[in-house]
Amino acid sequence: MAILKVDTISGIGTEGPVFEGDIEFTSQNFLTLPKGDTTQRGRGRGIIGGGHDGSSLLKTIQYLEIQSQGNAIDFGDLTAATSLTATFASSTRGVIAGGANPDSINTIEFITIATTSNATNFGDLTDEKRYHAGLSSQVRGITAGGAGYPSPARTNIIDFVTIASTGDATDFGDLTQIRMELAGASSPTRGLFMGGANPGVVSRSNVVDFVTIATAGNAQDFGDFTANTYKGGAAVS
């Protein structure tokens, strides 16, 4: 049961309800009042960093306001021009890991999502790689698979970091298959790594693996795609 007492409520049908005077709120359950104004509650940014424009690597970071339409806006720069990275985020911090510059690198960088600025060094992955996948909970970020350069050197290694702190990545476990160009997606508790290319030159994978994000260990088989995938399928969750 919840009891809400206010002196007056105005604005119904226009800008929305506005509570005036002293507000008392009592709840015996898990109900809480929303924090901040409507703009703050609707906030959210999508951020894109690095890449390749067809002639050169990029270090630019741009952002979009998810709740509104419009062109991307400059956010800052990566520490170096990089493509083929893996990314993940909490609600406050975004992390960019590995990639090609032009050879594979092990660098991890981070940004504070709400504050436009250049990226800052976070630490290093356990190995140099690109074409890998990233996913996260609010606490832990994970990357998996990928390949070195110039030789394929594809890997099944899974790394993790604690997003709120800085430091080098730690070994989490292994995928069920060695593969690159895979996709990653997650809930707050479980991460999925899907498809990709395994060591054969044109060999495709339809395997879906899962990990429990809070618990280090090897990935386990989740199931299969309805068809094989290749060359960087995308995933959301």
HELIX and SHEET records of a PDB file:
HELIX    1   1 THR A   38  ARG A   41  1                                   4    
SHEET    1   A 2 ALA A   2  LYS A   5  0                                        
SHEET    2   A 2 GLU A  24  SER A  27 -1                                        
SHEET    1   B 2 THR A   8  SER A  10  0                                        
SHEET    2   B 2 VAL A  18  GLU A  20 -1                                        
SHEET    1   C 3 ARG A  45  HIS A  52  0                                        
SHEET    2   C 3 LEU A  57  GLU A  65 -1                                        
SHEET    3   C 3 ILE A  73  ASP A  77 -1                                        
SHEET    1   D 4 ALA A  86  ALA A  89  0                                        
SHEET    2   D 4 ARG A  93  ALA A 100 -1                                        
SHEET    3   D 4 SER A 104  THR A 112 -1                                        
SHEET    4   D 4 THR A 120  ASP A 124 -1                                        
SHEET    1   E 4 ALA A 133  SER A 136  0                                        
SHEET    2   E 4 ARG A 140  ALA A 144 -1                                        
SHEET    3   E 4 ILE A 157  THR A 162 -1                                        
SHEET    4   E 4 THR A 170  ASP A 174 -1                                        
SHEET    1   F 4 ALA A 183  SER A 186  0                                        
SHEET    2   F 4 ARG A 190  MET A 194 -1                                        
SHEET    3   F 4 SER A 205  THR A 212 -1                                        
SHEET    4   F 4 GLN A 220  THR A 229 -1                                        
END                                                                             
